[in-house]
Amino acid sequence: MAIIYLSLGSNKGDRIGYVQQAASLIGADNNISIVRTSAFYETEPWNMNTKNWFVNAIVEAKTTYSPQELLEVCQRIEKQLGREEKTNTNYEDRTIDIDILFYNKDIISENNLVIPHKYMHLRAFTLVPMMELNADFVHPVLHKSIVEMHNDLENPEMVFLYGTRVDF
Protein backbone atom coordinates (compact mmCIF):
# COMPACT_ATOMS: atom_id res chain seq x y z
CA MET A 1 0.00 0.00 0.00
CA ALA A 2 1.16 3.52 -0.79
CA ILE A 3 1.39 6.20 1.88
CA ILE A 4 -0.23 9.39 0.63
CA TYR A 5 -0.67 12.93 1.89
CA LEU A 6 -3.65 14.90 0.65
CA SER A 7 -4.25 18.61 1.18
CA LEU A 8 -7.88 19.61 1.74
CA GLY A 9 -9.01 23.22 1.48
CA SER A 10 -12.21 25.24 1.26
CA ASN A 11 -12.96 28.96 1.12
CA LYS A 12 -16.59 28.95 -0.02
CA GLY A 13 -19.72 28.19 1.96
CA ASP A 14 -19.43 25.95 5.03
CA ARG A 15 -15.64 25.70 4.84
CA ILE A 16 -15.22 23.43 7.87
CA GLY A 17 -18.11 21.25 6.76
CA TYR A 18 -16.68 20.78 3.27
CA VAL A 19 -13.25 19.79 4.62
CA GLN A 20 -14.88 17.36 7.06
CA GLN A 21 -17.09 15.89 4.32
CA ALA A 22 -14.13 15.47 1.98
CA ALA A 23 -12.15 13.66 4.69
CA SER A 24 -15.15 11.44 5.44
CA LEU A 25 -15.65 10.55 1.76
CA ILE A 26 -11.94 9.78 1.39
CA GLY A 27 -12.09 7.55 4.47
CA ALA A 28 -15.25 5.80 3.24
CA ASP A 29 -13.50 4.60 0.08
CA ASN A 30 -12.65 0.89 0.33
CA ASN A 31 -9.22 1.43 -1.25
CA ILE A 32 -8.15 4.25 1.08
CA SER A 33 -7.44 3.92 4.78
CA ILE A 34 -6.95 7.17 6.69
CA VAL A 35 -4.08 6.98 9.16
CA ARG A 36 -4.59 10.42 10.71
CA THR A 37 -5.56 14.00 9.98
CA SER A 38 -4.03 17.30 10.99
CA ALA A 39 -5.87 19.97 12.90
CA PHE A 40 -7.84 22.46 10.82
CA TYR A 41 -6.17 25.78 10.01
CA GLU A 42 -7.63 29.04 8.79
CA THR A 43 -5.32 30.57 6.22
CA GLU A 44 -5.08 33.61 4.04
CA PRO A 45 -5.64 32.99 0.31
CA TRP A 46 -2.40 32.19 -1.51
CA ASN A 47 -1.80 33.75 -4.92
CA MET A 48 -5.43 34.56 -5.60
CA ASN A 49 -7.64 37.64 -5.58
CA THR A 50 -10.29 36.95 -2.94
CA LYS A 51 -11.16 38.07 0.55
CA ASN A 52 -12.38 34.60 1.56
CA TRP A 53 -9.95 32.84 3.86
CA PHE A 54 -9.47 29.07 3.64
CA VAL A 55 -9.85 26.23 6.07
CA ASN A 56 -7.09 23.70 5.37
CA ALA A 57 -6.07 20.29 6.68
CA ILE A 58 -3.84 17.40 5.64
CA VAL A 59 -4.87 13.76 5.53
CA GLU A 60 -2.30 10.97 5.80
CA ALA A 61 -3.64 7.72 4.35
CA LYS A 62 -2.75 4.39 2.79
CA THR A 63 -4.12 3.37 -0.59
CA THR A 64 -4.02 0.61 -3.15
CA TYR A 65 -4.91 3.11 -5.90
CA SER A 66 -2.36 4.12 -8.50
CA PRO A 67 -1.62 7.87 -8.57
CA GLN A 68 -3.93 8.36 -11.58
CA GLU A 69 -6.74 6.39 -9.91
CA LEU A 70 -6.27 8.45 -6.74
CA LEU A 71 -6.51 11.65 -8.79
CA GLU A 72 -9.81 10.43 -10.28
CA VAL A 73 -11.18 9.71 -6.79
CA CYS A 74 -10.13 13.15 -5.53
CA GLN A 75 -11.74 14.86 -8.54
CA ARG A 76 -14.94 12.83 -8.11
CA ILE A 77 -15.18 13.89 -4.45
CA GLU A 78 -14.53 17.53 -5.39
CA LYS A 79 -17.35 17.38 -7.93
CA GLN A 80 -19.64 15.60 -5.46
CA LEU A 81 -19.08 18.46 -2.99
CA GLY A 82 -19.94 21.14 -5.54
CA ARG A 83 -16.52 22.03 -6.93
CA GLU A 84 -17.08 23.90 -10.18
CA GLU A 85 -14.93 23.52 -13.26
CA LYS A 86 -12.27 26.18 -13.64
CA THR A 87 -13.36 28.92 -16.02
CA ASN A 88 -9.87 30.37 -16.45
CA THR A 89 -6.28 29.80 -15.38
CA ASN A 90 -6.59 31.88 -12.19
CA TYR A 91 -7.37 30.40 -8.81
CA GLU A 92 -11.02 30.81 -7.83
CA ASP A 93 -13.05 30.36 -4.65
CA ARG A 94 -14.00 26.74 -4.18
CA THR A 95 -16.13 24.54 -1.96
CA ILE A 96 -13.31 22.00 -1.79
CA ASP A 97 -9.88 21.48 -3.23
CA ILE A 98 -8.07 18.16 -2.81
CA ASP A 99 -4.43 18.06 -3.82
CA ILE A 100 -2.15 15.04 -3.79
CA LEU A 101 0.99 16.31 -2.06
CA PHE A 102 2.93 13.05 -1.87
CA TYR A 103 2.46 9.47 -3.07
CA ASN A 104 5.12 7.49 -1.18
CA LYS A 105 8.29 9.24 -2.28
CA ASP A 106 7.40 8.86 -5.94
CA ILE A 107 8.15 11.56 -8.49
CA ILE A 108 5.43 11.81 -11.13
CA SER A 109 5.26 14.34 -13.94
CA GLU A 110 2.35 13.80 -16.29
CA ASN A 111 0.10 16.20 -18.19
CA ASN A 112 -2.64 16.09 -15.56
CA LEU A 113 -0.66 15.11 -12.45
CA VAL A 114 2.53 16.32 -10.77
CA ILE A 115 3.67 14.67 -7.54
CA PRO A 116 5.08 15.98 -5.28
CA HIS A 117 2.72 18.93 -5.66
CA LYS A 118 4.68 21.63 -7.46
CA TYR A 119 3.85 24.48 -5.04
CA MET A 120 3.56 22.70 -1.70
CA HIS A 121 7.02 23.82 -0.53
CA LEU A 122 5.97 27.47 -0.96
CA ARG A 123 2.75 27.26 1.05
CA ALA A 124 2.54 27.52 4.83
CA PHE A 125 -0.98 26.09 4.63
CA THR A 126 0.47 22.76 3.48
CA LEU A 127 3.74 22.77 5.41
CA VAL A 128 2.35 23.58 8.88
CA PRO A 129 -0.20 20.71 8.90
CA MET A 130 2.44 18.43 7.33
CA MET A 131 4.81 19.28 10.19
CA GLU A 132 2.09 18.14 12.56
CA LEU A 133 1.85 14.76 10.82
CA ASN A 134 5.39 14.06 9.60
CA ALA A 135 7.88 16.88 10.17
CA ASP A 136 10.84 14.74 9.09
CA PHE A 137 9.37 13.66 5.75
CA VAL A 138 11.91 14.50 3.03
CA HIS A 139 10.68 15.98 -0.24
CA PRO A 140 11.92 13.56 -2.94
CA VAL A 141 12.83 16.33 -5.39
CA LEU A 142 14.11 19.11 -3.12
CA HIS A 143 15.73 16.74 -0.61
CA LYS A 144 14.59 18.91 2.31
CA SER A 145 12.45 17.94 5.27
CA ILE A 146 9.06 19.54 5.85
CA VAL A 147 10.60 21.58 8.70
CA GLU A 148 13.46 22.79 6.49
CA MET A 149 11.02 23.86 3.77
CA HIS A 150 8.91 25.69 6.35
CA ASN A 151 12.01 27.46 7.66
CA ASP A 152 12.73 28.62 4.09
CA LEU A 153 9.36 30.38 3.74
CA GLU A 154 9.39 34.16 3.52
CA ASN A 155 6.06 34.44 5.34
CA PRO A 156 5.43 31.36 7.52
CA GLU A 157 2.55 32.79 9.58
CA MET A 158 -0.71 30.92 9.90
CA VAL A 159 -3.76 31.34 12.08
CA PHE A 160 -4.65 28.23 14.08
CA LEU A 161 -8.38 27.69 13.97
CA TYR A 162 -9.43 24.36 15.42
CA GLY A 163 -7.42 21.92 17.51
CA THR A 164 -9.69 18.97 16.93
CA ARG A 165 -9.25 16.16 14.49
CA VAL A 166 -11.89 14.20 12.67
CA ASP A 167 -11.84 10.55 13.75
CA PHE A 168 -12.82 7.84 11.28
C-alpha positions, 0 to 999 in steps of 0.5 A: 500500500502507498502512503499518501498525503492529501491537502484539503481546502475550502474557502466557499460556503461551510468551509469546515463542513466541506473539509470534514465531508471530503475527509469522510468521503476519502475515508469511506472509500474501500481502497483508502485507509486514513491513518490520521488528519491534521488539525484544521487551520484558517489561512489567508488565500495564496496567490489569488484575488479573494477576501475569503480565507481558507480552512485547510487540513492534511490527511495521511492515508494508505491506498491501493490506488495508483496515482492516476486512480487516486486523482480520479477519486479526488476529482470525483469527491470535489465534484460531489461536494460542488466544486465547479470547473475552472473557467480560467487559469486563475485560482477561484473560490472553491467549496473543496480542493483536494491536492495530492501532495505526496504518493510514497516518495514517488516523483510523477510528472504527467500532463494532468498530475505532478507529484510531489505537488509543485507548489507545496514547498511554498505554502505555509498552509500545506507545510504547517499541517504536514509538520504536525503529521510528519515533520521529518518527511523528506521531499523527494525532489528538493531533498529537504524535510518539511521543517526545512522547507517551512524554515525557508518560507518568507512568510510562515505565519498561519492562524490556528483555527481548530485543535480537533481532528476528525476521527474515522 
